[in-house]
Amino acid sequence: MQIHNNTLIAECSSYDFKEMLERKKVKSWLKSVSAFANTDGGSLFYGVNDDGVIVGLENPQADADFISEMIKARLDPVPEVQLIPIEHEGRNLLEVRVKSGTLTPYYYYQDGTRTAYTRVGNESVECNSQQLLSLVLKGTHMTWDSLPTQVDANKHSFVILANTFREQTHQEWNDKYLESFGLVTSDGKLTNAGLLFVDNCTVFQSRIFCTRWTGLYKDDAISSVEHRANLVLLLKYGMDFIKNYTMSGWVKMPNYRLNLPDYSDRAIFEGLVNHLIHRDYTVMGGEVHIDIYDDRVELVSPGAMLDGTQIQDRDIYKVPSMRRNPVIADMFTQLDYMEKRGSGLRKMRELTEKLPNFLPGKEPQYQTEAISFYTTFYNLNWGENGRIPIEEVANRVNSSLEKYSIDEESSVKTFGDLQKSSVKTFGDLQNSSVKQKRLGRTAQSILDLVISDGSISQDKMAEKIGVSKRAIEMQIANLKAKGLLVREGADHGGYWRIVINPKAEE
């Protein structure tokens, strides 16, 4: 908070201005105290009008005594509050600083009714049922996914989870993991998280709605499907739908194929994982939506930011990793589906920005509206006039396109009968009497994997391609020697980069 020309400059989400203390309408300001205590804290400034202009108080000490008395009488539990007198150019102000509470919810009490408030933008509003439940869980230091149910674990199976664990980690599954991972309680009851991972998941809100729309808006649907299953299967079904209804182009370079996909598969995978993990499962009528349009893919889930802020107003590179459902998040981490550290929002952007056909402005965007979270991925091969011809995309990533001849070989994977497209690709070098030797299958597969996920490890490459790690190391050394592949950064935390025009980097 700053004072400039007798005017307070402050963030509206953290501050309230009161020209005077309303003694007969205490609810008008006590609800702000409740809201600040229930969220991230904040301050009320008395002696400041709605425009932030300092007008001062006649008797700040009397006002402070009355505020303290009302907080003790009308709020339960009593939040931690500081009353701070401020003097500025002969005018007296009073700051009521409210600390974010740990004993939530903090209720305003009057005439036998108890109401909890929360902060939304610059307003203090009454909590809805989902927000109230979240505050109750926060006050008991519990999360929804960790709460025990009355369902006996021995009546359910985790075969899908166990098989996925073996495939992803190459480790043997042990049923003791169910308790250590927080899916089963010590007395054999499933937790809410456990219910979401059993084979025959019956949690009503564990659903995804997938739709491929005809154009740029929600008009006619080409395909629409609803899936209700455990979280492992929902992730698979969702990714299968996205892969079936998005496209991936490629151009033929002199001795290898360069993928130019519409989207980063790994970024979208990271996005869907985030929406399944961080969604608000207390919203009974809510589910994850996957909407595919010609120019974008949108993921939507119930549950805004945990701290009540709007993600579009934040710098995502400074947003800390916060988990609404830590048990679910830990299980996905154990399955090697997400990073152990860092923000998924940053990772999605980084994965997209490393694609060879990326352009500024095409990075994933995030938005919160009411109680929903949106992630939007933009088609990298789509322009203002529709799909960009593949040779134009290639021209964008390789300024020496004119050195290569063009043939008519198809290079776009189509979906259904929607897109029958034959696009131009690179041919052999013009004016060259000797053709360069094509890359082998393993080397080409390495380049394909790097396009999808630049941070992929050599162990994961070997697993996906089906060869030994030694073979991967030899092929990578060969690609580096040819100037086609470089490693940026350290072994841990760095990434692979394909060199589009090796000669240009010599």
C-alpha positions in Angstrom: 0.0 0.0 0.0 1.3 3.4 -1.0 0.2 7.0 -0.3 0.4 9.5 -3.2 -1.1 13.0 -3.1 -3.3 12.1 -0.1 -4.6 9.1 -2.0 -4.1 5.4 -1.0 -3.0 3.1 -3.9 -3.8 -0.5 -3.1 -4.8 -3.8 -4.5 -8.6 -4.1 -4.3 -8.5 -7.8 -3.5 -6.5 -7.2 -0.3 -7.9 -3.9 0.9 -11.2 -2.2 1.7 -11.7 1.5 2.2 -14.1 2.9 4.7 -14.7 6.7 5.0 -16.1 6.3 8.5 -16.9 3.6 11.0 -20.6 2.5 10.7 -21.6 1.6 14.3 -25.2 0.8 13.4 -24.4 -1.4 10.4 -21.5 -3.5 11.7 -22.2 -6.3 9.2 -21.1 -4.0 6.4 -17.5 -4.2 7.5 -17.4 -7.3 9.7 -18.1 -9.4 6.7 -14.9 -8.1 5.2 -13.0 -9.2 8.4 -14.6 -12.6 8.0 -13.7 -12.8 4.3 -10.1 -11.7 4.8 -9.6 -14.3 7.6 -11.1 -17.0 5.4 -8.9 -16.2 2.5 -5.4 -14.6 2.3 -5.8 -11.8 4.8 -6.1 -8.1 4.1 -6.7 -4.7 5.6 -9.6 -2.3 6.1 -8.6 1.4 6.1 -10.9 3.7 8.0 -10.7 7.4 7.1 -10.4 6.8 3.4 -13.3 7.2 0.9 -14.2 4.9 -2.0 -11.8 6.7 -4.3 -8.9 6.1 -2.0 -8.7 9.8 -0.9 -7.7 10.3 2.8 -10.3 12.2 4.7 -9.3 11.2 8.3 -11.1 10.1 11.4 -12.2 12.4 14.3 -11.6 9.9 17.1 -9.5 6.9 15.9 -9.0 5.5 19.4 -12.7 5.3 20.1 -13.2 3.7 16.7 -10.5 1.2 17.4 -12.1 0.2 20.7 -15.5 -0.3 19.1 -14.0 -2.4 16.2 -12.1 -4.6 18.7 -15.3 -5.1 20.8 -17.5 -6.0 17.7 -14.9 -8.5 16.3 -14.9 -10.3 19.7 -18.7 -10.3 20.0 -19.7 -11.1 16.4 -17.0 -13.3 14.8 -16.5 -16.9 15.7 -13.8 -18.0 16.0 -12.1 -14.6 16.7 -9.5 -14.0 13.9 -6.0 -12.5 14.5 -6.3 -8.8 14.0 -4.0 -5.8 14.4 -5.3 -2.2 14.9 -2.7 0.2 13.5 -3.0 4.0 13.8 -1.6 6.0 10.9 -1.0 9.7 10.8 -0.5 11.4 7.4 -0.2 15.2 7.0 -2.4 15.9 10.0 -5.0 13.3 9.2 -5.6 10.2 11.3 -6.3 6.9 9.8 -6.9 3.4 11.2 -5.8 0.2 9.6 -7.5 -3.0 10.7 -5.1 -5.7 9.5 -6.6 -9.2 9.3 -4.3 -12.2 9.2 -5.2 -15.2 7.1 -6.6 -17.7 9.5 -5.9 -21.4 10.2 -9.2 -22.1 12.1 -11.5 -21.6 9.1 -14.3 -20.9 8.6 -14.6 -17.6 10.4 -18.3 -16.9 10.8 -20.2 -13.6 11.3 -22.7 -14.2 14.0 -26.0 -12.3 14.5 -29.6 -13.2 15.6 -28.8 -16.9 15.9 -27.4 -17.2 12.3 -23.8 -17.9 11.3 -22.5 -16.8 7.9 -19.0 -17.2 6.5 -17.7 -14.8 3.8 -14.9 -15.1 1.2 -13.1 -12.6 -0.9 -13.9 -12.4 -4.6 -12.2 -9.6 -6.4 -12.9 -6.4 -4.4 -16.0 -7.8 -2.7 -16.7 -9.9 0.3 -19.4 -12.4 -0.6 -21.2 -15.2 1.3 -19.6 -18.6 0.9 -21.5 -21.1 -1.2 -21.7 -24.8 -0.1 -18.5 -25.8 -1.9 -16.5 -22.9 -0.5 -17.8 -23.6 3.0 -16.8 -27.2 2.7 -13.3 -26.2 1.6 -13.0 -23.9 4.5 -14.1 -26.6 7.0 -11.5 -28.9 5.6 -8.8 -26.2 5.7 -9.7 -25.5 9.3 -9.3 -29.2 10.3 -6.1 -29.4 8.2 -7.7 -32.0 6.0 -8.4 -32.2 2.2 -11.4 -33.7 0.5 -9.4 -36.4 -1.1 -7.9 -37.5 2.2 -11.2 -37.9 4.0 -12.1 -41.5 4.9 -15.3 -43.1 3.6 -17.4 -46.0 5.0 -16.5 -48.2 2.0 -14.5 -51.4 2.8 -11.4 -51.5 0.7 -11.5 -55.3 0.5 -14.7 -55.1 -1.6 -12.9 -53.3 -4.4 -9.9 -54.0 -6.6 -7.0 -51.8 -8.0 -5.9 -53.9 -10.9 -5.8 -51.0 -13.4 -3.8 -48.9 -11.0 -1.4 -51.7 -10.2 -0.8 -52.6 -13.9 -0.3 -48.9 -14.8 2.2 -48.5 -11.9 4.2 -51.5 -13.2 4.2 -50.1 -16.8 5.1 -46.6 -15.8 7.8 -47.3 -13.1 9.0 -50.8 -14.0 8.6 -51.7 -10.4 6.5 -54.4 -8.8 3.2 -53.3 -7.2 2.6 -54.0 -3.5 -0.8 -53.7 -2.0 0.8 -52.0 1.0 1.2 -49.0 -1.2 -2.6 -48.4 -1.0 -2.3 -47.2 2.6 1.1 -45.5 2.2 -0.3 -43.6 -0.8 -3.4 -42.5 1.2 -5.9 -44.5 -0.8 -6.9 -46.8 2.1 -7.0 -46.0 5.8 -5.3 -48.1 8.5 -8.7 -49.7 9.4 -9.3 -50.8 5.8 -11.7 -48.1 4.6 -11.3 -46.3 1.3 -10.5 -42.6 1.3 -12.2 -40.3 -1.3 -9.0 -40.6 -3.3 -9.2 -44.3 -3.1 -12.7 -44.3 -4.5 -11.4 -42.4 -7.5 -8.7 -45.0 -8.3 -10.7 -48.3 -7.8 -11.4 -50.3 -10.9 -15.2 -49.9 -10.7 -15.2 -46.2 -9.8 -18.7 -45.1 -8.9 -18.0 -41.4 -7.9 -20.6 -39.5 -10.0 -18.4 -36.5 -10.6 -15.5 -38.6 -11.9 -16.3 -37.9 -15.5 -15.0 -36.2 -18.7 -17.1 -34.8 -21.5 -15.3 -34.9 -24.9 -16.5 -32.9 -27.9 -15.1 -32.2 -31.4 -16.9 -29.1 -32.7 -17.2 -28.3 -36.5 -15.5 -24.9 -36.5 -14.3 -22.3 -34.1 -17.4 -22.2 -31.8 -19.8 -24.5 -30.1 -22.2 -25.1 -32.9 -22.7 -28.6 -34.4 -20.7 -31.4 -32.8 -18.8 -33.8 -35.1 -18.4 -36.2 -32.2 -19.3 -36.2 -28.5 -18.7 -38.8 -25.8 -19.0 -39.0 -22.1 -16.7 -41.2 -20.0 -17.2 -42.1 -16.3 -14.4 -44.1 -14.9 -11.5 -44.1 -12.5 -8.8 -41.3 -12.9 -6.3 -43.6 -14.7 -8.8 -44.5 -17.4 -10.2 -40.9 -17.6 -6.7 -39.7 -18.5 -6.3 -42.5 -21.2 -9.8 -41.9 -22.7 -9.2 -38.1 -22.8 -5.8 -38.4 -24.5 -7.2 -40.9 -27.0 -10.0 -38.6 -27.9 -7.6 -35.6 -28.4 -5.2 -37.7 -30.5 -8.0 -38.9 -32.7 -9.4 -35.5 -33.4 -6.2 -33.4 -33.8 -3.6 -33.6 -36.6 0.2 -33.8 -36.9 2.0 -32.7 -40.1 5.6 -33.3 -41.1 8.0 -32.2 -43.7 10.7 -34.4 -45.4 14.1 -33.0 -44.8 17.1 -34.1 -46.8 17.8 -37.1 -44.6 15.1 -37.2 -41.9 11.5 -36.3 -41.2 10.7 -33.2 -39.2 7.4 -33.3 -37.2 5.3 -30.1 -37.2 2.4 -31.1 -35.0 -0.6 -28.9 -34.3 0.0 -29.2 -30.6 2.5 -30.5 -28.2 1.2 -33.9 -27.1 3.1 -33.7 -23.9 1.8 -30.2 -23.0 -1.8 -31.3 -23.5 -1.1 -34.4 -21.5 0.3 -32.2 -18.7 -2.8 -30.0 -19.0 -5.3 -32.9 -18.7 -3.3 -34.3 -15.7 -3.6 -30.9 -14.0 -7.3 -30.7 -14.6 -7.9 -34.2 -13.2 -5.7 -33.5 -10.2 -6.6 -30.0 -9.2 -10.4 -29.9 -10.0 -12.8 -29.4 -7.2 -14.4 -32.7 -6.5 -16.9 -31.3 -4.0 -18.8 -29.8 -7.0 -21.3 -32.7 -7.5 -22.6 -31.6 -10.9 -19.2 -30.8 -12.3 -16.9 -32.6 -14.6 -13.8 -32.1 -16.9 -14.6 -30.9 -20.4 -12.4 -31.4 -23.5 -13.6 -29.2 -26.3 -11.7 -29.4 -29.6 -12.2 -26.6 -32.2 -10.4 -26.1 -35.5 -8.0 -23.5 -34.0 -7.7 -24.7 -30.4 -8.2 -27.3 -27.7 -9.9 -26.2 -24.4 -9.8 -28.0 -21.1 -12.3 -26.9 -18.5 -12.7 -28.2 -14.9 -14.7 -27.1 -11.8 -12.6 -25.2 -9.2 -10.9 -21.9 -9.5 -7.6 -20.9 -7.9 -7.1 -22.1 -4.4 -6.1 -18.7 -3.2 -9.1 -17.0 -4.8 -7.1 -15.0 -7.3 -7.7 -14.9 -11.0 -5.0 -16.8 -12.9 -5.2 -14.4 -15.9 -4.1 -11.6 -13.5 -1.1 -13.5 -12.3 2.4 -14.1 -13.7 2.4 -17.9 -14.1 6.1 -18.0 -13.7 5.6 -16.7 -10.1 2.6 -18.8 -9.2 3.6 -21.4 -6.5 2.5 -25.0 -6.9 -0.5 -25.5 -4.7 -2.5 -28.7 -4.5 -6.2 -28.9 -3.7 -6.0 -32.7 -3.7 -2.5 -33.7 -2.5 -3.3 -37.4 -2.2 -4.5 -37.6 -5.9 -1.5 -35.4 -6.9 0.9 -37.7 -5.1 -0.6 -40.8 -6.8 -0.1 -39.3 -10.2 3.4 -38.4 -9.3 4.0 -42.0 -8.2 2.7 -43.1 -11.6 5.3 -40.8 -13.3 2.5 -38.7 -14.8 3.7 -35.4 -13.4 6.8 -33.6 -12.2 7.7 -33.9 -8.5 8.5 -30.2 -8.4 7.5 -27.1 -10.2 4.3 -25.7 -11.7 2.4 -27.6 -14.4 1.4 -24.2 -15.9 5.0 -23.3 -16.6 5.7 -26.8 -18.0 2.9 -26.6 -20.5 4.2 -23.4 -21.9 7.8 -24.5 -22.0 6.9 -27.7 -23.8 4.9 -25.8 -26.4 7.6 -23.1 -26.9 10.2 -25.8 -27.7 8.2 -27.0 -30.8 10.0 -26.0 -34.1 6.8 -24.4 -35.5 6.0 -22.4 -32.3 5.2 -18.7 -32.7 4.9 -16.1 -29.9 1.2 -15.7 -29.0 0.6 -19.4 -29.5 1.6 -20.4 -26.0 -1.1 -22.0 -23.8 -3.4 -19.5 -22.0 -5.1 -19.9 -18.6 -8.3 -18.3 -17.2 -10.6 -18.6 -14.3 -14.2 -17.7 -14.5 -16.6 -18.0 -11.5 -15.7 -21.5 -10.2 -14.1 -23.0 -13.4 -10.5 -23.2 -14.6 -9.8 -23.0 -18.4 -6.6 -24.1 -20.2 -6.5 -23.2 -23.9 -3.9 -24.7 -26.4 -3.7 -23.0 -29.8 -3.2 -24.8 -33.1 0.3 -23.9 -34.2 -0.6 -24.6 -37.9 -3.7 -22.4 -38.0 -3.8 -18.8 -39.1 -6.4 -16.1 -39.6 -7.5 -17.7 -42.9 -7.6 -21.3 -41.7 -5.1 -24.1 -41.8 -1.7 -22.9 -43.0 -0.2 -25.0 -45.8 2.5 -27.2 -44.5 5.2 -25.7 -46.8 4.5 -22.3 -45.3 4.9 -23.7 -41.8 8.2 -25.3 -42.9 9.3 -22.0 -44.4 8.6 -20.4 -41.0 11.0 -22.8 -39.2 13.6 -23.0 -42.0 14.7 -19.9 -43.9 16.5 -22.0 -46.4 13.4 -23.7 -47.7 14.2 -22.7 -51.3 17.2 -25.1 -51.2 14.9 -28.1 -51.2 12.6 -29.3 -53.9 8.9 -30.0 -53.0 7.0 -33.2 -53.7 3.4 -34.0 -53.3 3.7 -36.7 -50.6 1.0 -36.6 -48.0 2.2 -35.6 -44.6 -0.9 -35.0 -42.5 -2.6 -37.5 -40.3 -6.3 -37.1 -40.9 -9.2 -37.7 -38.5 -12.2 -39.5 -39.8 -13.4 -38.1 -43.1 -13.2 -34.5 -41.9 -9.9 -33.6 -43.5 -8.7 -35.2 -46.8 -5.5 -33.3 -47.2 -2.5 -33.8 -49.4 0.3 -31.3 -48.5 3.7 -30.6 -49.9 6.9 -31.8 -48.2 10.6 -31.3 -48.6 12.2 -33.5 -51.3 15.9 -34.1 -51.8 18.5 -31.4 -52.1 18.4 -29.7 -55.5 21.4 -29.7 -57.7 22.9 -32.6 -55.6 24.4 -35.5 -57.4 24.7 -37.6 -54.2 21.7 -38.1 -51.9 22.4 -38.0 -48.2 21.8 -41.2 -46.3 18.5 -41.3 -44.5 18.4 -41.6 -40.7 17.7 -45.0 -39.3 14.4 -45.9 -37.6 15.7 -45.5 -34.1 17.3 -42.1 -34.8 14.1 -40.8 -36.5 12.1 -42.1 -33.5 14.4 -40.1 -31.1 13.7 -36.9 -33.1 10.0 -37.6 -33.0 10.1 -38.1 -29.2 12.1 -34.9 -28.7 9.6 -32.9 -30.7 6.8 -34.2 -28.4 8.8 -33.7 -25.1 12.1 -32.0 -25.2 12.9 -32.9 -21.6 12.5 -36.7 -22.2 15.2 -38.8 -20.6 17.3 -41.4 -22.4 15.8 -44.1 -20.2 12.3 -43.1 -21.3 13.4 -43.0 -25.0 14.7 -46.6 -24.7 11.4 -47.7 -23.1 9.2 -46.1 -25.7 11.3 -47.2 -28.7 11.9 -50.6 -27.4 15.7 -50.7 -27.6 18.6 -50.6 -25.0 19.8 -47.4 -23.4 23.2 -48.1 -25.0 21.6 -48.0 -28.4 19.9 -44.7 -27.6 23.3 -43.3 -26.4 25.0 -44.3 -29.7 22.2 -42.8 -31.8 22.2 -39.6 -29.9 26.0 -39.3 -30.3 25.5 -39.8 -34.0 22.7 -37.2 -34.2 24.9 -34.7 -32.3 27.8 -35.4 -34.7 25.5 -34.7 -37.7 24.6 -31.4 -36.0 20.9 -32.4 -35.9 20.5 -32.6 -32.1 21.9 -30.6 -29.2 21.5 -30.7 -25.5 20.6 -27.4 -23.8 21.4 -27.1 -20.1 22.3 -29.7 -17.5 21.6 -33.4 -17.7 18.9 -32.8 -15.1 16.7 -29.9 -15.8 17.9 -29.3 -19.4 16.2 -30.3 -22.7 16.9 -31.5 -26.2 16.7 -29.2 -29.2 16.5 -30.2 -32.9 18.7 -28.1 -35.2 16.5 -27.2 -38.2 19.3 -25.9 -40.3 22.6 -27.4 -39.1 24.8 -25.4 -41.4 23.4 -22.2 -40.1 24.7 -23.0 -36.6 28.3 -24.0 -37.6 
